[in-house]
Each structure stands twice: as C-alpha cells, then as structure tokens.
Amino acid sequence: MPKKPKRPSEQRTVTSVGGLRASRAVDAVVPAFIQWCKDTRDISAQDAMDFLKPVELLVMAYFEVAPSSVATEFAAEPFGEALASLFATMDEASGGDDEPLMFAHEAIHLFLEFLDEAGIWTGTQEDYEQIHDLFHMDAEEVEELGGMDLPEPPSAEQELAALSETQLAKHLTSLLQWLGDGKQVTSTGALKLTEIEGAAAAVGLAAKGAGRNAKRQLIPGFNAEGLEPGTPLIVKTMHELPLLSKIWAALEGGGFIDVGSTKAWPTPNVEAMLSPGHPAHLAALRGLMANFLSVAVKGEQDWAPWVAPAAEAQAGLLYAAALAGHTIPLSLLENPETLESMGMDEFGGRLLRQRMAELEELGLVTMDGAVRVRPALVPMVLLAMGGHVEGGGVAGPRLPGSVSGGPGPAPTHPVPLLQLKVAIEDTKPPVWRRLVLRSDLTLAQLHSIIQASFEWLDYHLHEFNVGGRNGTNYGPLTSYDYDDGFGDPPQDEAAVTVGQLLNAEKDHISYTYDFGDNWRHRITLEKVLPFAKGPAVRCTGGRGMGPAEDCGGAWGWQNVVAAVNDPAHEEHTEYRGWLGMEQGETLDPKEFDREALDEELAELF
C-alpha cells in the first residue's frame, strides 16, 4: 500500500478550465476504484479518494498533450510527457520536499494496477507495459521517454530580481514599511478609519476613512475605475478597499504581522522581507506572494452568485497557465460557450476578466493575447492553487470581514418573503427598521443586512440567539476563540436560513452586536408574504439614526447626541471631532433615509 502524505490537503485535485474533462473522466471510475482498493489492498474509501487526487492531476496533464476524454487508456509517449511535466512542476513547487512527489508516484502506479487488475484498461497491452515500466525508471529516463526539453530553472538571483520587480512585491514592502512599530485596529482586526488613508497610499490607492455623516463611495472594481483621477474614495471600513484587504490578510496569514484587539504590529519575520541582503529574503517574498495569490483567488466568499464560479475559473486558469508553461487564449475568457461550461453568464465572465486584470496590474500574469504566468511566479501559482473546489465555492483562507456563505443563485421555486421588524433595544428615541426579505437568506446574510441598516461597520463580534439564556446561539465560527473564555462555539450562522427560525407571525430572535457596547436587537416576524419578483431584501420603513460605533451603548449614544448639539456641554468639542462633524452641522437622532438604505441594500445583492 502506498504511503499517505502527512498533509493530504496539500495534494488536492485542482479543477482547471482545460481539466474539467479530466475530473469527469476520473469520476467515472471512482466507485470501482474505491471497491477495488477495499477488496484487494485493504484501503479505506477516504484513503482511496486521497490517492485519486494526484491521478487527476496526471490525467489533466495528459489531456493537455493527447486527444482523449477517458482515464482508462493512455498512449505511452504522451503519458511519459505528462508524467515528466507533472513531476517537474510538483518538484519545483514542493521546495525540496520529496514526500508529495513520492506519494504521487505511488498513487498513479496504484491506479494503473487497478485498471489492469479490475479489467478496466481499454488501451493496448503494449502501451500498458511501457507505461508500467515507467515506474521502475529514474527521472532522466522518464524525461527521455516523454521527449521533454525542460527549461533550466532560474537561479536564485534571477528569481529574486524578477519577483522584486512586480508591483505586488512593492506594495507588500511599502505596507510593511508604513506599519512601522504598529498601527491601531478595531476588535475585528481591521485598520481603524484614521489609519486607512496612509495604508491605502502604501498600496497605491487614494482613500480616506469616512466621517460620521459621509456618504460611502463603493469601489466599482478593484482599481476604482470610473472615478476622477486623484479623487479619494470615502470608505467606512478597510474591507471596501479589496486590494488593501487582501494584502493585509496575506501579511497576517503569512506571519508577518500580529493583530491584537487594539493594535497590529510587525513580527520578526519582517526583517527578512525588508532587508534585501537577508539570507531569508527570497523565501519570505515567495511565501508572501503565494499567500496573497491564495487569498486573492480562493479566499473571497462573497454572497453574490457569480463570484464562486469566477473564482473557480480563475484558479483553473492560473493552474493551467502555470502547468508546463501553457498559455490560455484570451478569447476563452469572452467565449459564451466556455463561460457557460464553467457556470458563468456574461456578468460572471466580466468579473473573471476583471479579477485577472488585477493580477496583471500587480505584475503576476501577462495578458497580451493569452494568459501567461510570469516564469518566476510559476512555483507560487502552483503552490497557491493547490486546492480544490468544494460545493458552492472555492476552498481557501477567508478574508477578514468578508461575508460567509450567500444567497446563491435565485431559487428554482418561489420562496415566501418575510416582513421583519428589527429594533435596537433601550434606544431613546426608538431606532428600528422594517425589512422585507427572502426567507432562504442565511443568518450570515441577515447579519450583513443589519449592519448596513444601522450603519454599523462590522468592527466587533456578533451573535444570534433563539430561545434566550438556555436557547441556541448562532455566529461566525471563525471569529471566536473558545479557548480564551468564549465558552462553547455557536452553531454556524451560514448554515441556517432566516425562514427556518422565523416562520409564524410574532416569532422572534435576538441579535447582539459588540459585546462591550452590547447592542441588542429584537427581530420580530410581522408577516409572511407570498413570493414576488424583486430584490432579495428591501427596506419599507424605519425610524432613528443608527448609533455610532464604540459610543458606550444606548446610554452612551444618548450622551453623545446631547453633547454634540449643546455648545455648553463639556464634551461638545471632543465628540464633534470624534464624529467628524463640520462647523454648523447638527445631529438629529430621529433622522432616517429609507431610500438611501434601499440603494445600499441593492448594492449588497
């Protein structure tokens, strides 16, 4: 029995544009392979599936060099070429670790034995014997059989020079330099609004944190196209700047910054990144760039239904383009039939092209007639894309502050609409919103709707509760550290819909935001309405301004309102400056703009 790898998750199959046929071809023999493994090798079903992962990579590489659509027969010469190509790329991506290569070698050998012993092999006996003999050859013999002329890998000096010249490397370095000894963050790890201008400038963006009454300027695309040159974006959270958010996540995930409850600071690893002559400088740059790619391509979990297919296709494009130096014609990114085969419509294709353009702007790919991965980036792409597509989205690290799950495609059958009243408890004057939304939205989506409804900035933790003290709690599982006093984990808020918890009039649940200020919301189902075409959520009424973050709860907000409107109040100047209020501006706690909220909810969906 072949030895399993220590980290089988790193050996997962990658679904690529050119490799979708490979996945289907392997899927066709999965049941027979699992049964054969159990009967003849005493291998469990889970282990058998692990062994099929490098097999799918091999089949994908084979389909690139031979006209075939099945995984039960191979011609010897293209098989040798595909095997040599796969082993070369795996060896380069593994950084000298032989274990993944050895596991792939044994897994593919096992699969070939299965085809023969189970009587499933449909090729010629001569081809089978030649291919079987490959597994008793050394690397030079395999390369010779495939007729491969593998390029010499770049020297460390050449690789370092190529990586350092990319715009991404410059952004990474610039942001670490800006970080200095540390900067202020919110309790969720996002940079505070006062820090955004400097951080954005470090990665080539013009943006500012919004004052209390500033209108949000959402970015139409990753590079804010459509705005006048030099016009700063006004944002209410760091995560409205996708490029900054991704780079920040890459630095944190790569161990270059530590993020506490109030401050982010550099780790000792930063010295290697900021010191070009440091012996670990190249390794630091490699790791950070691979981490960024993983975050940028596979880390997004937006609830819009077109994002997951675009992310899946992008991962496949990059992998296919990196594998053996293949190029992908740009025409594929605009071909309706190709887009449809990947589960995308025209809008999804436009998003895919925009995501690829971001990588081009950062210097990671070129798109002059075809998509090509820059040679020095090939190992990082293979390493970063070494995941696979799971269910409705692409597996990978999660961006801090991003939305879990999502409504997905429109339902295939009409679903009831729910009219909810969401009221913040203990507020004077009362603050509440009336919302009509689809019953199949998840609690994770309802959280984001509530955040928008009250102009919260998602800086703090939150939780839903059903049934009071002894009831059930729901929350974002990745946001809690249960070893540090938070107790038992809640149920996953992305796995339950609003309609599952609220289905009869007067049913209610609670939602608490910011366990310090303790903003408790009572969510009551007022009416169950028949399905009607239209937005997934809309606001039909409401009252009161959403209280400011970190003001001390309901009582603290009353004090802030009194202070900013009373020139004689001892905290008048302090609180007006804190809220970013202009001279002569007043604050009306009863103010509420339903139409503006409706527009913002439409942007969320």
URZI-V585057 format. One record per helix or strand of 2 or more residues. SS is the DSSP state (alpha for helix, beta for strand). FROM is the first residue (numbers start at 1). LEN is the number of residues. Records with the same first field share a line. If there is no record, write none. Layout:
SS = FROM-LEN / FROM-LEN
This chain:
alpha = 8-4 / 20-8 / 30-12 / 45-21 / 76-18 / 99-19 / 125-10 / 139-8 / 156-9 / 167-13 / 193-10 / 238-3 / 242-12 / 270-5 / 281-18 / 305-21 / 330-4 / 336-6 / 346-16 / 375-10 / 443-11 / 468-3 / 477-3 / 482-3 / 493-3 / 498-4 / 553-13 / 572-8 / 594-11
beta = 183-3 / 207-3 / 233-3 / 257-3 / 263-4 / 328-2 / 365-3 / 370-4 / 389-2 / 393-2 / 417-8 / 431-8 / 462-5 / 472-4 / 491-2 / 508-6 / 519-11 / 537-7
